[in-house]
Structures are given as C-alpha cells and as structure tokens.
Amino acid sequence: MTAVAAPSITKRNDARHALRRADAGDAVSREEALSFFHDVSLADLLEAATTLRDDTKGRTISYSRKVFIPLTTLCRDRCGYCTFRRDPGEPGAHFMTPEEVLAAASAAKRAGCTEALFSLGDQPERTFPEAREFLAARGFDSTLDYLASMTELTLRETGLLPHANPGLMSAEHLAALRRSNASVGLMLETASPRLLQRGGAHWQAPDKAPGLRLQTIADAGRLRIPFTTGLLIGIGETAEERVDALLALREMHGRYGHIQEVIIQNFRAKPGTRMAGHPEPSLEDFLRTVAATRLILGGEMNLQAPPNLSAPDYTRLLDAGINDWGGISPVTRDFINPEYAWPQIPVLRATTEKAGFTLRPRLAIYPEFVTRREFIAEEVHPYISRLADAEGYARQGEMSVA
C-alpha cells in the first residue's frame, strides 16, 4: 500500500467520530471504514479495536487443537505465492489414500486433537488425467466427492470433527460436506478482480475470482453451514479493496448469520514462487488491517490472525482486537506455510496469559454455533455433543467417542 498525505483536521475529526460509532456497535459506512486506513493514528485504532473486543468477547482467546490433512497437493490454480500446490510427477505431488487419512486422524486423536482440517488443491481432475485416474480407481468422479467420503470416514472412525477447506464448491457439494463437517471454509482473500490479470497474484488461478468465491460463501449461508473465511493481506490489493472485501463479508453474514470466523492472514514471500520478491506487509499495516476488521465487522465476530506468520511478535496481534489464534497442531506442520512453525501449545498458553488473557481450546465449530441446532447436521450433532463443554468450548480431558 502506498503512503498517503497527513489527513486534515476535518478528516481526523470524522475518523474519530467513526471510531466512536464502531466502538458503540454501529455499522460504519464505506467512507468511515476507509478513514481507519487513512485518517486515524494506529494507536487510536488499536485502542478502539481492543475496547470493542474486550466489551463483547472478554479476555478469552481461543484456539483449535487440530490435525492438518493435506488430502491432495494437486491443483489446477497457479497462484503467485503458493508453495503447497504441485503438478503430477513433482516432488510432493500426492493424493492421500483412505488409509493415510485414517492414520493421520488416529494419531491426532491420541494426541488429544478435536479437529481434522482438510486442505487440498482446487479441482485437479479438471486439469490432470492422473487425478482423474486416482479418483476413478476409487469410484469417484471428483475431488470434492472424494473429500466428502474422507471427512465422513474420519468422523465415523475417529470422532474428530472435520473442517473442509477445499476451494470453490457448488451448493450440491456443500450439502454433501454438511453431513460430515462441523464447519467449512473458503478464504475470500480479496475482492479485487484486478489480481486475476496477467502478472497479478491470481493470474492463472480461475478459482480465485472474487465473485465465484462469494457465491460459494452465499450458498453455504443458505445451507446453514458454519463458515470460516477471510482476507490475504499484501498480495497487491489496495486499502479500498480490503474494505470492499470486508463489507461484502459483513453483508453476507448479515443476510445469513453463518460466518463463524474471519481470518486476516499476512502474505509471506516464499522462495521459488512468482512473488518471491514481492514486499511483505509491514507489521503496522497488518495491525491496522486487523484492527479495522474488528471495527468494521463488529464485536461479535470471531477474528483470527495466525500466530506462526507473525512470530516472534505475534502477541502484538492481541492489541489489534483478535480473539482467536486459529488451528494449532501438536502432530502436523502447517503444510500451507511449512517455513513457519506453529508455536507449541504450552508456549502459546504462557505468552497469551502473560499478555493478560485466558487461552481456551475450542472445536471446529465456534461456541456460539454449538447450541444452534439449525447449523448442525443430524449426523454430526452427536459427535459435537460429546466434545463440547457446557459453554460450547472443547471439553477438557481425553476425547470420548463411542
């Protein structure tokens, strides 16, 4: 993002008024939201965001104890920053078999995990015959059909709550995933179609079209699926485009009430990618965006920023109004960002408590949704009931699944 001139006294006063409105729980306008980026000091913005978080969420920071299951690294998209995807024949190109999925999930259960996060490439069978052959040999037409089968297998055999994050999904595929997933996710990343143009971060990535991703999020809302989404910051978008993305999510949640969590993730440049030399967002820019997100989306929204991507200063994110650290795995690495290890849970607890907060484990479905039966499939409800405590957080102690 480019530097802007110092705001006038009038603009600063308008921005302070917008901060007061947001802190009171009022929905701010696009112009007011933009003032958080251009016309208000970072210190004032952080103070407003943390006050709003404390008044609504209190001083509890949650996390999910999970296993990361990379179902396939094959992907038809070629985002400029990704090191997860592979073409067939490349080192690391792989489709996990049912046996491999169950082995990972079973190890996670023994380690006390409650969530199985399924991440995978987007619709590889539409590009690679090798993907079609793998699926056909197991009786599936698409990767999303296979995913639904693997999340059902994991739920049934281990009791871990699946959370699928597979990219674009049709309403039919979402309905199938609902029957075995506690929640589903898709990062909006950006509202900027510019980034699909040649040389942009999403050039050669047709599944990253903002309109298509918003359609998936809307379909999930109509189907009453607890949903995780968010933005990827620093990939070439402007402040205006960040605000437009956040307002689109606010409107979507206002319509369906299904967005359980918004993640603000900072771009990290990775060797070997097209964007290896692209500048990363500064800590100030990132904190400003996280705090603005809290004020734009309101105090009730669960707001997450991954600690491993801001290490060693990740506790600064608490000053920006987050109330969740996301999924932390004691058994697998972050396959999307393998260069950045998750903090060990005892260390995360100690640093969170030192900052004056209480750390609590949650499930793949947030506490607010645990008691809302319209958001939980009948097939999944018994598993959630066994794992949730009276407040909707993860029950302490060893998992108990019949």
C-alpha positions in Angstrom: 0.0 0.0 0.0 1.3 3.4 -0.9 1.8 6.2 1.7 -0.8 8.9 2.0 -0.6 12.5 2.9 -1.4 13.5 6.5 -5.1 13.9 7.0 -6.7 17.3 7.6 -8.2 18.3 10.9 -11.7 17.7 9.5 -10.8 14.2 8.3 -9.2 13.4 11.7 -12.3 14.5 13.5 -14.5 12.5 11.1 -12.3 9.5 11.7 -12.6 9.8 15.5 -16.4 10.0 15.1 -16.3 6.8 13.1 -14.2 5.1 15.8 -16.8 6.1 18.4 -19.6 4.8 16.2 -17.8 1.5 15.7 -16.9 1.2 19.4 -20.6 1.6 20.2 -21.5 -1.3 17.9 -22.8 0.8 15.0 -22.2 -0.4 11.4 -19.8 2.0 9.8 -20.1 3.2 6.2 -17.5 2.5 3.4 -16.2 6.1 3.8 -15.9 5.7 7.6 -14.1 2.3 7.1 -11.6 3.8 4.7 -10.9 6.5 7.3 -9.5 3.7 9.6 -6.7 3.2 7.0 -6.0 6.9 6.0 -7.1 9.3 8.7 -6.6 7.8 12.2 -3.5 7.0 14.2 -2.6 3.4 14.7 -2.6 3.9 18.5 -6.2 5.2 18.4 -7.3 2.4 16.1 -5.8 -0.3 18.2 -7.4 1.1 21.4 -10.8 1.2 19.8 -10.5 -2.4 18.5 -9.3 -3.8 21.7 -12.0 -2.0 23.7 -14.7 -3.4 21.4 -13.2 -6.9 21.6 -13.0 -6.7 25.4 -16.5 -5.4 25.8 -18.0 -8.2 23.7 -15.7 -11.2 23.8 -13.9 -10.5 27.1 -10.3 -11.6 27.7 -10.6 -15.2 26.4 -8.5 -16.2 23.4 -9.5 -19.5 21.7 -7.7 -22.0 19.5 -8.5 -25.3 17.9 -6.3 -28.3 18.6 -6.2 -29.9 15.1 -4.6 -32.2 12.7 -3.8 -30.8 9.2 -4.7 -33.3 6.5 -3.5 -32.3 3.0 -5.8 -34.5 1.0 -4.1 -33.6 -2.3 -1.4 -31.2 -3.3 -2.5 -31.3 -7.0 -4.3 -28.1 -8.0 -5.4 -26.5 -11.2 -4.7 -23.0 -10.0 -1.3 -21.4 -10.1 -1.3 -18.6 -7.5 1.8 -16.4 -7.5 2.6 -17.0 -3.8 1.8 -20.7 -3.3 4.2 -23.5 -2.4 1.6 -26.0 -1.5 0.4 -27.0 -5.0 2.2 -29.5 -7.2 1.9 -30.8 -10.7 1.9 -34.6 -11.2 5.4 -36.0 -11.1 6.8 -33.2 -9.0 8.3 -34.0 -5.5 5.4 -33.8 -3.0 2.7 -34.4 -5.6 0.3 -36.7 -3.8 -3.3 -37.8 -3.2 -3.8 -39.3 0.3 -5.3 -42.7 0.4 -8.1 -43.6 2.9 -5.5 -45.5 4.9 -3.2 -42.4 5.1 -6.1 -40.2 6.1 -7.2 -42.5 8.9 -3.6 -43.0 10.1 -3.2 -39.2 10.5 -6.5 -38.7 12.1 -6.0 -41.6 14.6 -2.6 -40.2 15.6 -4.3 -36.8 16.2 -7.0 -38.4 18.3 -4.3 -40.0 20.5 -2.7 -36.5 20.9 -6.0 -35.0 22.1 -7.0 -33.2 18.9 -10.6 -32.5 18.2 -10.4 -31.0 14.6 -9.4 -32.6 11.3 -8.6 -29.7 8.9 -8.8 -31.0 5.3 -6.9 -28.7 2.9 -6.4 -29.5 -0.8 -5.9 -28.2 -4.2 -8.8 -26.9 -6.3 -10.4 -29.3 -8.7 -7.2 -31.0 -10.0 -9.2 -33.6 -12.0 -10.2 -30.7 -14.4 -6.6 -30.4 -15.5 -4.7 -33.6 -14.7 -5.5 -37.1 -16.0 -3.5 -38.5 -13.1 -6.1 -37.0 -10.7 -9.0 -38.4 -12.7 -7.4 -41.9 -12.7 -6.8 -41.8 -8.9 -10.4 -40.9 -8.3 -11.9 -43.3 -10.8 -9.9 -46.2 -9.3 -11.8 -45.5 -6.1 -15.2 -44.9 -7.6 -15.3 -41.1 -7.5 -15.9 -38.5 -10.2 -14.5 -35.5 -8.5 -12.1 -34.5 -5.7 -15.0 -32.9 -3.8 -16.8 -36.2 -3.8 -13.7 -38.0 -2.5 -13.3 -35.3 0.1 -16.9 -35.8 1.4 -16.2 -39.5 1.7 -12.9 -38.9 3.6 -14.5 -36.5 6.0 -17.3 -39.0 6.7 -14.8 -41.7 7.2 -12.8 -39.6 9.7 -15.8 -38.5 11.6 -17.2 -42.1 11.9 -13.9 -43.8 12.7 -12.2 -41.3 14.9 -14.7 -38.8 16.2 -12.6 -35.9 15.1 -14.7 -33.0 13.7 -13.8 -32.4 10.1 -13.4 -28.9 8.7 -13.1 -28.9 5.0 -11.3 -26.1 3.2 -11.2 -27.3 -0.5 -11.7 -24.1 -2.6 -14.7 -23.5 -4.7 -17.7 -25.7 -4.0 -21.2 -26.0 -5.6 -24.3 -25.9 -3.5 -24.6 -29.7 -4.1 -21.1 -30.4 -2.8 -21.6 -28.1 0.2 -24.7 -30.0 1.1 -22.8 -33.3 0.9 -20.0 -31.9 3.1 -22.5 -30.6 5.7 -23.4 -34.2 6.6 -19.9 -34.9 7.9 -18.3 -31.5 8.7 -18.8 -29.3 11.8 -17.8 -26.3 9.6 -16.5 -25.5 6.2 -14.1 -22.8 5.0 -13.1 -20.8 2.0 -10.8 -17.7 2.1 -12.2 -14.9 0.1 -8.7 -13.5 0.0 -9.6 -10.3 -1.9 -12.4 -8.5 -3.6 -10.1 -7.4 -6.3 -10.6 -8.8 -9.8 -7.5 -6.9 -10.9 -5.4 -9.6 -9.3 -6.6 -12.1 -11.9 -4.9 -10.0 -14.7 -1.6 -11.1 -16.2 1.2 -10.8 -13.6 -1.3 -10.4 -10.7 -1.3 -12.7 -7.7 -4.2 -14.7 -9.0 -3.2 -14.8 -12.7 -3.6 -18.4 -13.8 -5.9 -19.1 -10.9 -9.5 -19.1 -12.2 -10.9 -20.4 -8.9 -9.8 -17.2 -7.1 -12.3 -15.0 -8.9 -14.0 -13.0 -6.1 -17.5 -13.3 -7.5 -17.2 -17.1 -7.6 -15.9 -17.3 -4.0 -18.7 -15.0 -2.8 -21.2 -17.3 -4.4 -19.8 -20.3 -2.5 -20.0 -18.3 0.7 -23.6 -17.4 0.0 -24.5 -21.0 -0.9 -23.1 -22.1 2.5 -25.2 -19.5 4.2 -28.4 -20.7 2.5 -27.5 -24.2 3.7 -26.9 -23.1 7.3 -23.2 -24.2 7.4 -20.9 -22.5 10.0 -18.3 -20.9 7.7 -14.8 -19.7 8.0 -13.4 -17.1 5.6 -11.0 -14.2 5.5 -8.5 -12.0 3.6 -5.0 -12.5 2.5 -3.2 -9.1 3.0 -0.4 -7.7 0.9 -0.8 -9.5 -2.4 -1.3 -6.3 -4.4 -4.7 -5.1 -3.2 -5.5 -1.5 -2.1 -7.0 -0.3 1.1 -10.2 0.3 -0.8 -10.3 -3.3 -2.0 -9.7 -4.5 1.5 -12.6 -2.5 2.8 -14.8 -3.7 -0.1 -14.0 -7.3 0.8 -14.8 -6.8 4.4 -18.1 -5.0 3.6 -19.0 -7.9 1.3 -18.5 -10.4 4.2 -20.4 -8.2 6.6 -23.3 -8.0 4.2 -23.2 -11.8 3.6 -23.2 -12.5 7.4 -26.0 -10.0 7.9 -28.1 -11.9 5.4 -27.4 -15.5 6.6 -25.7 -15.3 10.0 -23.3 -18.2 9.2 -19.8 -16.7 9.2 -18.3 -18.1 12.4 -14.8 -16.7 11.9 -12.9 -14.2 9.8 -9.1 -14.8 9.3 -6.8 -11.9 8.4 -3.6 -13.5 7.1 -0.5 -11.7 6.1 1.3 -12.5 2.9 4.8 -14.0 3.3 7.1 -14.1 0.3 8.4 -17.6 -0.4 11.4 -18.7 -2.5 10.6 -20.4 -5.7 7.3 -18.6 -6.3 6.5 -15.9 -8.8 6.0 -13.5 -5.9 9.3 -14.3 -4.1 10.4 -10.7 -4.5 7.1 -9.1 -3.6 7.2 -6.9 -0.5 5.5 -8.3 2.6 3.1 -6.1 4.5 4.7 -4.2 7.4 3.6 -5.1 10.9 2.0 -1.6 11.2 0.0 -2.2 8.0 -1.1 -5.7 9.2 -2.1 -4.5 12.7 -4.1 -1.6 11.1 -5.9 -4.0 8.9 -6.7 -6.5 11.7 -8.0 -3.6 13.9 -10.0 -2.1 11.1 -11.6 -5.6 10.5 -12.7 -5.8 14.2 -14.3 -2.3 13.9 -15.9 -3.0 10.5 -17.3 -6.4 11.4 -18.2 -5.7 15.0 -17.5 -7.1 18.4 -19.4 -10.3 18.0 -17.4 -11.6 15.0 -14.7 -14.1 15.8 -11.5 -12.6 14.5 -8.3 -14.7 13.9 -4.7 -14.0 12.8 -2.3 -16.9 12.6 0.5 -16.6 15.2 3.1 -18.5 13.2 3.0 -15.9 10.4 3.8 -13.1 12.8 6.4 -14.8 15.0 8.1 -13.9 17.2 5.9 -10.8 17.8 2.5 -12.5 17.4 1.3 -11.2 20.8 1.1 -7.8 19.2 -2.0 -9.2 17.4 -3.8 -9.2 20.7 -3.5 -5.4 20.6 -5.5 -5.4 17.3 -8.7 -7.0 18.6 -8.3 -10.7 17.7 -10.0 -13.3 19.9 -8.7 -16.5 18.3 -5.3 -18.0 17.3 -6.8 -20.5 14.8 -5.9 -24.1 14.5 -2.7 -25.3 16.2 -1.5 -28.8 15.6 0.6 -30.8 18.0 1.1 -33.6 15.4 1.5 -32.0 11.9 3.1 -28.9 10.4 1.4 -26.1 8.6 1.5 -27.6 5.1 0.4 -24.3 3.5 3.2 -22.3 5.3 5.8 -25.0 6.2 8.5 -22.5 6.8 6.6 -21.0 9.8 6.1 -23.5 12.6 3.1 -23.2 14.9 4.0 -22.2 18.4 3.9 -25.1 20.8 0.6 -25.0 22.8 2.3 -24.6 26.2 4.3 -21.7 24.9 1.2 -20.2 23.3 -0.6 -20.5 26.6 2.2 -18.9 28.5 2.5 -15.9 26.2 -1.2 -15.4 26.0 -1.6 -15.5 29.7 1.4 -13.2 30.2 -0.4 -10.7 28.0 -3.4 -10.8 30.3 -5.7 -13.3 28.5 -7.1 -16.7 29.1 -6.4 -19.4 26.5 -9.2 -21.9 25.8 -9.4 -24.7 23.3 -12.5 -24.7 21.0 -13.9 -27.1 18.5 -14.0 -26.7 14.7 -17.4 -25.1 15.3 -17.4 -22.0 17.5 -19.2 -21.9 20.8 -21.9 -19.6 19.5 -23.0 -22.2 17.0 -22.8 -25.3 19.2 -26.3 -24.6 20.6 -27.8 -23.5 17.3 -29.1 -26.8 16.0 -30.1 -25.3 12.6 -26.4 -25.0 11.9 -25.5 -28.6 12.8 -26.4 -31.7 10.7 -28.0 -34.6 12.5 -25.2 -36.8 11.5 -22.6 -34.5 13.2 -24.5 -33.4 16.3 -23.7 -36.5 18.5 -20.0 -36.0 17.9 -20.1 -32.3 18.8 -22.2 -33.1 21.9 -19.5 -35.5 23.2 -16.7 -33.0 22.7 -18.3 -29.7 23.8 -18.5 -28.5 27.4 -21.4 -26.5 28.8 -20.1 -23.3 27.3 -19.6 -24.7 23.8 -15.8 -24.9 24.1 -13.8 -28.1 23.8 -14.3 -30.4 26.8 -11.1 -30.7 28.8 -9.6 -34.1 29.2 -9.4 -37.1 26.9 -11.8 -37.4 23.9 -14.6 -39.8 24.4 -16.3 -41.0 21.2 -18.3 -44.2 21.1 
